[in-house]
């Protein structure tokens, strides 16, 4: 009886630990520090949902968030293009993001307990991320268009 209780406790403990694992997601965002209005955007792709938010700078900061259940098609297609080992070796910052209000863009990848974020000048991703950035922008644009 004591052995089966220990086994049950072990199984329940393992199930609890697995359910507490952080979800994996891909984020693409942009910001413009001196812009007035809803100039900052962030798209977050999960395996089965997409979240989009936009927010303003300065006094009276406002924010708009939208979420929608998805098939995960965009998430899977973009994730398939990312070589995680190479992505983790990229520098954290390229160029001078948002200098002279030129804007900043970023792509981040969360897998398990680690997150890697790469920030770059708006419209000027490092060569390794150009295709992925283009794909993420297309998803964001289609999401914005559908949700208006």
LUMPAVO-594434 format. One record per residue: residue in three letters; x, y, z of N, C-alpha, C in turn; chain; residue number from 1. Coordinates in steps of 0.02 Angstrom, whole numbers. Example, Ala and Ser with C-alpha at 12.3 -4.5 7.8 and 13.67 -1.06 7.14 Angstrom:
! LUMPAVO-594434
+-----+--------+--------+--------+--------+--------+--------+--------+--------+--------+-------+-----+
| res |   n.px |   n.py |   n.pz |  ca.px |  ca.py |  ca.pz |   c.px |   c.py |   c.pz | chain |   n |
+-----+--------+--------+--------+--------+--------+--------+--------+--------+--------+-------+-----+
| ALA |    660 |   -284 |    390 |    615 |   -225 |    390 |    660 |   -165 |    390 |     A |   1 |
| SER |    642 |   -112 |    354 |    684 |    -53 |    357 |    645 |      2 |    394 |     A |   2 |
+-----+--------+--------+--------+--------+--------+--------+--------+--------+--------+-------+-----+
! end
This chain:
! LUMPAVO-594434
+-----+--------+--------+--------+--------+--------+--------+--------+--------+--------+-------+-----+
| res |   n.px |   n.py |   n.pz |  ca.px |  ca.py |  ca.pz |   c.px |   c.py |   c.pz | chain |   n |
+-----+--------+--------+--------+--------+--------+--------+--------+--------+--------+-------+-----+
| UNK |     41 |    -60 |      0 |      0 |      0 |      0 |     43 |     63 |      0 |     A |   1 |
| UNK |     96 |     64 |     40 |    140 |    122 |     43 |    174 |    133 |    -24 |     A |   2 |
| UNK |    192 |     79 |    -58 |    225 |     85 |   -123 |    178 |    114 |   -175 |     A |   3 |
| UNK |    116 |     92 |   -177 |     69 |    119 |   -226 |     53 |    192 |   -211 |     A |   4 |
| UNK |     53 |    212 |   -148 |     42 |    282 |   -130 |    101 |    324 |   -154 |     A |   5 |
| UNK |    161 |    298 |   -146 |    221 |    334 |   -169 |    219 |    341 |   -245 |     A |   6 |
| UNK |    199 |    287 |   -279 |    196 |    289 |   -352 |    144 |    341 |   -375 |     A |   7 |
| UNK |     86 |    342 |   -342 |     34 |    390 |   -359 |     58 |    461 |   -348 |     A |   8 |
| UNK |     92 |    473 |   -291 |    119 |    539 |   -277 |    170 |    560 |   -329 |     A |   9 |
| UNK |    212 |    513 |   -349 |    263 |    526 |   -400 |    229 |    545 |   -466 |     A |  10 |
| UNK |    180 |    507 |   -487 |    144 |    520 |   -550 |    109 |    588 |   -547 |     A |  11 |
| UNK |     75 |    602 |   -493 |     41 |    666 |   -486 |     91 |    724 |   -487 |     A |  12 |
| UNK |    148 |    715 |   -454 |    200 |    766 |   -453 |    227 |    779 |   -523 |     A |  13 |
| UNK |    238 |    726 |   -561 |    263 |    734 |   -630 |    212 |    769 |   -674 |     A |  14 |
| UNK |    148 |    751 |   -667 |     96 |    784 |   -705 |     92 |    858 |   -688 |     A |  15 |
| UNK |    100 |    875 |   -625 |     99 |    945 |   -604 |    157 |    983 |   -635 |     A |  16 |
| UNK |    216 |    953 |   -633 |    275 |    986 |   -661 |    267 |    997 |   -736 |     A |  17 |
| UNK |    241 |    948 |   -772 |    232 |    955 |   -844 |    181 |   1008 |   -861 |     A |  18 |
| UNK |    129 |   1013 |   -820 |     77 |   1063 |   -834 |    101 |   1134 |   -819 |     A |  19 |
| UNK |    154 |   1142 |   -781 |    180 |   1207 |   -763 |    232 |   1233 |   -812 |     A |  20 |
| UNK |    249 |   1193 |   -862 |    299 |   1215 |   -911 |    273 |   1275 |   -949 |     A |  21 |
| UNK |    316 |   1325 |   -957 |    294 |   1384 |   -995 |    279 |   1365 |  -1068 |     A |  22 |
| UNK |    231 |   1400 |  -1097 |    213 |   1388 |  -1167 |    267 |   1417 |  -1212 |     A |  23 |
| UNK |    277 |   1386 |  -1269 |    324 |   1412 |  -1319 |    287 |   1462 |  -1363 |     A |  24 |
| UNK |    321 |   1517 |  -1380 |    290 |   1566 |  -1425 |    344 |   1605 |  -1463 |     A |  25 |
| UNK |    321 |   1638 |  -1516 |    363 |   1680 |  -1558 |    332 |   1750 |  -1555 |     A |  26 |
| UNK |    374 |   1801 |  -1543 |    349 |   1869 |  -1538 |    383 |   1912 |  -1591 |     A |  27 |
| UNK |    344 |   1956 |  -1621 |    371 |   2007 |  -1666 |    340 |   2073 |  -1645 |     A |  28 |
| UNK |    381 |   2124 |  -1639 |    354 |   2189 |  -1618 |    390 |   2246 |  -1650 |     A |  29 |
| UNK |    360 |   2305 |  -1643 |    392 |   2366 |  -1666 |    371 |   2423 |  -1620 |     A |  30 |
| UNK |    416 |   2472 |  -1616 |    401 |   2530 |  -1574 |    436 |   2592 |  -1602 |     A |  31 |
| UNK |    406 |   2649 |  -1588 |    432 |   2714 |  -1608 |    426 |   2759 |  -1548 |     A |  32 |
| UNK |    483 |   2776 |  -1518 |    485 |   2810 |  -1454 |    453 |   2879 |  -1452 |     A |  33 |
| UNK |    457 |   2917 |  -1506 |    431 |   2986 |  -1505 |    365 |   2993 |  -1541 |     A |  34 |
| UNK |    336 |   2939 |  -1563 |    274 |   2941 |  -1601 |    215 |   2950 |  -1553 |     A |  35 |
| UNK |    166 |   2989 |  -1574 |    105 |   2997 |  -1536 |     52 |   2953 |  -1569 |     A |  36 |
| UNK |     10 |   2922 |  -1529 |    -41 |   2878 |  -1556 |    -21 |   2805 |  -1546 |     A |  37 |
| UNK |    -58 |   2761 |  -1576 |    -47 |   2689 |  -1568 |     10 |   2665 |  -1613 |     A |  38 |
| UNK |     71 |   2682 |  -1594 |    130 |   2670 |  -1636 |    169 |   2607 |  -1618 |     A |  39 |
| UNK |    152 |   2576 |  -1565 |    189 |   2517 |  -1542 |    145 |   2456 |  -1552 |     A |  40 |
| UNK |    176 |   2402 |  -1579 |    137 |   2342 |  -1595 |    176 |   2280 |  -1574 |     A |  41 |
| UNK |    138 |   2230 |  -1555 |    169 |   2166 |  -1539 |    122 |   2109 |  -1558 |     A |  42 |
| UNK |    150 |   2062 |  -1595 |    114 |   2002 |  -1616 |    146 |   1943 |  -1579 |     A |  43 |
| UNK |    105 |   1901 |  -1549 |    131 |   1843 |  -1514 |     96 |   1781 |  -1541 |     A |  44 |
| UNK |    135 |   1736 |  -1570 |    108 |   1674 |  -1599 |    121 |   1616 |  -1551 |     A |  45 |
| UNK |     67 |   1583 |  -1532 |     70 |   1522 |  -1492 |     49 |   1464 |  -1538 |     A |  46 |
| UNK |     58 |   1403 |  -1515 |     37 |   1346 |  -1557 |    -37 |   1348 |  -1576 |     A |  47 |
| UNK |    -81 |   1373 |  -1534 |   -153 |   1371 |  -1549 |   -188 |   1438 |  -1540 |     A |  48 |
| UNK |   -151 |   1492 |  -1534 |   -184 |   1558 |  -1530 |   -134 |   1612 |  -1552 |     A |  49 |
| UNK |   -162 |   1669 |  -1571 |   -123 |   1727 |  -1589 |   -147 |   1786 |  -1547 |     A |  50 |
| UNK |   -101 |   1824 |  -1521 |   -118 |   1884 |  -1483 |    -86 |   1944 |  -1518 |     A |  51 |
| UNK |   -122 |   1998 |  -1519 |    -96 |   2060 |  -1548 |   -113 |   2117 |  -1502 |     A |  52 |
| UNK |    -64 |   2160 |  -1490 |    -79 |   2220 |  -1451 |    -45 |   2279 |  -1482 |     A |  53 |
| UNK |    -75 |   2336 |  -1472 |    -46 |   2399 |  -1494 |    -56 |   2449 |  -1438 |     A |  54 |
| UNK |     -8 |   2493 |  -1429 |    -13 |   2541 |  -1374 |     20 |   2606 |  -1394 |     A |  55 |
| UNK |      2 |   2658 |  -1358 |     27 |   2726 |  -1373 |     82 |   2745 |  -1323 |     A |  56 |
| UNK |    116 |   2798 |  -1339 |    168 |   2827 |  -1295 |    139 |   2887 |  -1258 |     A |  57 |
| UNK |    173 |   2905 |  -1206 |    160 |   2969 |  -1173 |     99 |   2969 |  -1127 |     A |  58 |
| UNK |     78 |   3031 |  -1110 |     22 |   3039 |  -1064 |    -42 |   3008 |  -1091 |     A |  59 |
| UNK |    -82 |   2982 |  -1048 |   -145 |   2951 |  -1069 |   -133 |   2889 |  -1111 |     A |  60 |
| UNK |    -83 |   2851 |  -1091 |    -65 |   2791 |  -1128 |   -126 |   2746 |  -1136 |     A |  61 |
| UNK |   -138 |   2725 |  -1197 |   -194 |   2679 |  -1209 |   -166 |   2616 |  -1240 |     A |  62 |
| UNK |   -204 |   2564 |  -1233 |   -183 |   2498 |  -1258 |   -243 |   2461 |  -1286 |     A |  63 |
| UNK |   -232 |   2423 |  -1338 |   -284 |   2382 |  -1368 |   -255 |   2312 |  -1376 |     A |  64 |
| UNK |   -289 |   2263 |  -1350 |   -266 |   2194 |  -1356 |   -320 |   2151 |  -1389 |     A |  65 |
| UNK |   -298 |   2106 |  -1431 |   -344 |   2060 |  -1466 |   -313 |   1990 |  -1464 |     A |  66 |
| UNK |   -354 |   1941 |  -1458 |   -331 |   1872 |  -1460 |   -379 |   1830 |  -1501 |     A |  67 |
| UNK |   -353 |   1781 |  -1535 |   -396 |   1738 |  -1575 |   -368 |   1667 |  -1575 |     A |  68 |
| UNK |   -412 |   1619 |  -1571 |   -391 |   1549 |  -1576 |   -371 |   1535 |  -1649 |     A |  69 |
| UNK |   -317 |   1498 |  -1658 |   -293 |   1483 |  -1726 |   -278 |   1409 |  -1732 |     A |  70 |
| UNK |   -265 |   1389 |  -1794 |   -246 |   1319 |  -1807 |   -172 |   1307 |  -1791 |     A |  71 |
| UNK |   -134 |   1360 |  -1783 |    -62 |   1353 |  -1771 |    -22 |   1349 |  -1835 |     A |  72 |
| UNK |    -54 |   1358 |  -1893 |    -20 |   1353 |  -1957 |     36 |   1404 |  -1963 |     A |  73 |
| UNK |     22 |   1468 |  -1946 |     73 |   1520 |  -1951 |    130 |   1506 |  -1902 |     A |  74 |
| UNK |    113 |   1488 |  -1841 |    163 |   1472 |  -1790 |    210 |   1417 |  -1815 |     A |  75 |
| UNK |    181 |   1363 |  -1840 |    221 |   1306 |  -1863 |    265 |   1324 |  -1923 |     A |  76 |
| UNK |    237 |   1362 |  -1970 |    274 |   1380 |  -2030 |    335 |   1424 |  -2013 |     A |  77 |
| UNK |    324 |   1472 |  -1968 |    379 |   1517 |  -1949 |    430 |   1480 |  -1906 |     A |  78 |
| UNK |    405 |   1441 |  -1858 |    451 |   1403 |  -1815 |    495 |   1356 |  -1856 |     A |  79 |
| UNK |    467 |   1328 |  -1909 |    506 |   1282 |  -1952 |    564 |   1317 |  -1986 |     A |  80 |
| UNK |    559 |   1383 |  -1996 |    612 |   1421 |  -2028 |    668 |   1442 |  -1979 |     A |  81 |
| UNK |    654 |   1436 |  -1915 |    702 |   1460 |  -1865 |    749 |   1404 |  -1844 |     A |  82 |
| UNK |    813 |   1414 |  -1855 |    864 |   1369 |  -1828 |    878 |   1395 |  -1757 |     A |  83 |
| UNK |    851 |   1362 |  -1707 |    854 |   1387 |  -1638 |    926 |   1397 |  -1615 |     A |  84 |
| UNK |    971 |   1352 |  -1631 |   1041 |   1359 |  -1610 |   1071 |   1422 |  -1641 |     A |  85 |
| UNK |   1059 |   1434 |  -1705 |   1086 |   1495 |  -1738 |   1053 |   1557 |  -1709 |     A |  86 |
| UNK |    987 |   1553 |  -1697 |    951 |   1611 |  -1670 |    980 |   1631 |  -1602 |     A |  87 |
| UNK |    994 |   1582 |  -1561 |   1022 |   1597 |  -1494 |   1091 |   1628 |  -1498 |     A |  88 |
| UNK |   1127 |   1617 |  -1552 |   1195 |   1645 |  -1560 |   1194 |   1716 |  -1589 |     A |  89 |
| UNK |   1136 |   1739 |  -1614 |   1133 |   1807 |  -1640 |   1144 |   1858 |  -1584 |     A |  90 |
| UNK |   1169 |   1917 |  -1603 |   1177 |   1970 |  -1554 |   1108 |   1992 |  -1530 |     A |  91 |
| UNK |   1105 |   2022 |  -1472 |   1042 |   2047 |  -1445 |   1018 |   2109 |  -1481 |     A |  92 |
| UNK |   1065 |   2151 |  -1506 |   1047 |   2214 |  -1538 |   1089 |   2223 |  -1601 |     A |  93 |
| UNK |   1055 |   2246 |  -1655 |   1087 |   2261 |  -1718 |   1073 |   2334 |  -1735 |     A |  94 |
| UNK |   1125 |   2371 |  -1755 |   1116 |   2440 |  -1773 |   1100 |   2483 |  -1713 |     A |  95 |
| UNK |   1060 |   2534 |  -1724 |   1039 |   2580 |  -1672 |    963 |   2585 |  -1672 |     A |  96 |
| UNK |    930 |   2534 |  -1644 |    857 |   2533 |  -1645 |    826 |   2595 |  -1611 |     A |  97 |
| UNK |    781 |   2625 |  -1645 |    742 |   2684 |  -1623 |    785 |   2747 |  -1613 |     A |  98 |
| UNK |    845 |   2748 |  -1639 |    884 |   2810 |  -1638 |    851 |   2859 |  -1685 |     A |  99 |
| UNK |    850 |   2922 |  -1665 |    819 |   2975 |  -1705 |    748 |   2955 |  -1726 |     A | 100 |
| UNK |    714 |   2918 |  -1684 |    646 |   2893 |  -1694 |    637 |   2856 |  -1760 |     A | 101 |
| UNK |    690 |   2819 |  -1779 |    685 |   2778 |  -1839 |    647 |   2714 |  -1827 |     A | 102 |
| UNK |    631 |   2701 |  -1765 |    592 |   2641 |  -1748 |    636 |   2581 |  -1732 |     A | 103 |
| UNK |    607 |   2536 |  -1696 |    640 |   2474 |  -1678 |    593 |   2416 |  -1693 |     A | 104 |
| UNK |    623 |   2360 |  -1709 |    585 |   2298 |  -1718 |    620 |   2244 |  -1678 |     A | 105 |
| UNK |    583 |   2193 |  -1660 |    615 |   2137 |  -1625 |    579 |   2072 |  -1642 |     A | 106 |
| UNK |    617 |   2020 |  -1634 |    591 |   1952 |  -1638 |    616 |   1916 |  -1577 |     A | 107 |
| UNK |    572 |   1883 |  -1542 |    594 |   1843 |  -1485 |    564 |   1774 |  -1490 |     A | 108 |
| UNK |    599 |   1727 |  -1462 |    579 |   1657 |  -1463 |    584 |   1631 |  -1392 |     A | 109 |
| UNK |    529 |   1604 |  -1368 |    528 |   1572 |  -1302 |    516 |   1498 |  -1311 |     A | 110 |
| UNK |    564 |   1460 |  -1287 |    559 |   1387 |  -1289 |    577 |   1362 |  -1219 |     A | 111 |
| UNK |    532 |   1328 |  -1188 |    545 |   1304 |  -1120 |    552 |   1363 |  -1073 |     A | 112 |
| UNK |    608 |   1365 |  -1037 |    619 |   1418 |   -988 |    665 |   1473 |  -1013 |     A | 113 |
| UNK |    686 |   1469 |  -1076 |    732 |   1520 |  -1101 |    699 |   1563 |  -1155 |     A | 114 |
| UNK |    718 |   1627 |  -1155 |    693 |   1674 |  -1205 |    752 |   1710 |  -1236 |     A | 115 |
| UNK |    751 |   1716 |  -1301 |    803 |   1754 |  -1337 |    767 |   1807 |  -1378 |     A | 116 |
| UNK |    789 |   1870 |  -1370 |    759 |   1926 |  -1406 |    814 |   1961 |  -1446 |     A | 117 |
| UNK |    799 |   1973 |  -1510 |    844 |   2008 |  -1555 |    809 |   2072 |  -1577 |     A | 118 |
| UNK |    840 |   2129 |  -1563 |    812 |   2195 |  -1579 |    854 |   2227 |  -1634 |     A | 119 |
| UNK |    820 |   2261 |  -1681 |    856 |   2292 |  -1737 |    818 |   2353 |  -1761 |     A | 120 |
| UNK |    852 |   2392 |  -1803 |    820 |   2452 |  -1831 |    759 |   2432 |  -1871 |     A | 121 |
| UNK |    706 |   2472 |  -1866 |    644 |   2457 |  -1902 |    658 |   2448 |  -1976 |     A | 122 |
| UNK |    635 |   2392 |  -2004 |    643 |   2379 |  -2075 |    712 |   2355 |  -2095 |     A | 123 |
| UNK |    756 |   2343 |  -2047 |    825 |   2323 |  -2063 |    847 |   2264 |  -2019 |     A | 124 |
| UNK |    815 |   2206 |  -2027 |    835 |   2149 |  -1986 |    902 |   2121 |  -2009 |     A | 125 |
| UNK |    937 |   2085 |  -1965 |    998 |   2053 |  -1987 |    981 |   2003 |  -2042 |     A | 126 |
| UNK |   1028 |   1990 |  -2086 |   1017 |   1946 |  -2144 |    984 |   1880 |  -2124 |     A | 127 |
| UNK |   1005 |   1851 |  -2068 |    978 |   1786 |  -2046 |    904 |   1788 |  -2030 |     A | 128 |
| UNK |    877 |   1848 |  -2018 |    807 |   1854 |  -1997 |    761 |   1887 |  -2049 |     A | 129 |
| UNK |    788 |   1906 |  -2106 |    748 |   1943 |  -2156 |    685 |   1905 |  -2176 |     A | 130 |
| UNK |    692 |   1842 |  -2195 |    635 |   1803 |  -2217 |    584 |   1793 |  -2161 |     A | 131 |
| UNK |    609 |   1778 |  -2102 |    565 |   1768 |  -2044 |    529 |   1833 |  -2026 |     A | 132 |
| UNK |    565 |   1889 |  -2028 |    535 |   1954 |  -2013 |    480 |   1970 |  -2064 |     A | 133 |
| UNK |    494 |   1956 |  -2127 |    443 |   1968 |  -2179 |    380 |   1926 |  -2166 |     A | 134 |
| UNK |    390 |   1863 |  -2148 |    333 |   1819 |  -2134 |    293 |   1843 |  -2073 |     A | 135 |
| UNK |    329 |   1864 |  -2022 |    295 |   1888 |  -1961 |    256 |   1952 |  -1976 |     A | 136 |
| UNK |    284 |   1996 |  -2016 |    249 |   2057 |  -2035 |    185 |   2042 |  -2074 |     A | 137 |
| UNK |    188 |   1993 |  -2118 |    129 |   1973 |  -2157 |     74 |   1947 |  -2111 |     A | 138 |
| UNK |     93 |   1906 |  -2062 |     44 |   1880 |  -2015 |     14 |   1938 |  -1976 |     A | 139 |
| UNK |     56 |   1983 |  -1953 |     32 |   2041 |  -1914 |    -16 |   2083 |  -1957 |     A | 140 |
| UNK |      3 |   2097 |  -2018 |    -40 |   2137 |  -2062 |   -107 |   2104 |  -2075 |     A | 141 |
| UNK |   -106 |   2038 |  -2086 |   -169 |   2003 |  -2099 |   -212 |   2002 |  -2035 |     A | 142 |
| UNK |   -180 |   1996 |  -1979 |   -216 |   1996 |  -1916 |   -248 |   2064 |  -1903 |     A | 143 |
| UNK |   -210 |   2117 |  -1916 |   -237 |   2184 |  -1907 |   -296 |   2197 |  -1954 |     A | 144 |
| UNK |   -291 |   2175 |  -2016 |   -343 |   2185 |  -2066 |   -407 |   2147 |  -2046 |     A | 145 |
| UNK |   -399 |   2084 |  -2024 |   -457 |   2043 |  -2005 |   -492 |   2071 |  -1944 |     A | 146 |
| UNK |   -455 |   2101 |  -1899 |   -483 |   2121 |  -1835 |   -510 |   2193 |  -1833 |     A | 147 |
| UNK |   -505 |   2229 |  -1889 |   -529 |   2299 |  -1888 |   -604 |   2301 |  -1892 |     A | 148 |
+-----+--------+--------+--------+--------+--------+--------+--------+--------+--------+-------+-----+
! end
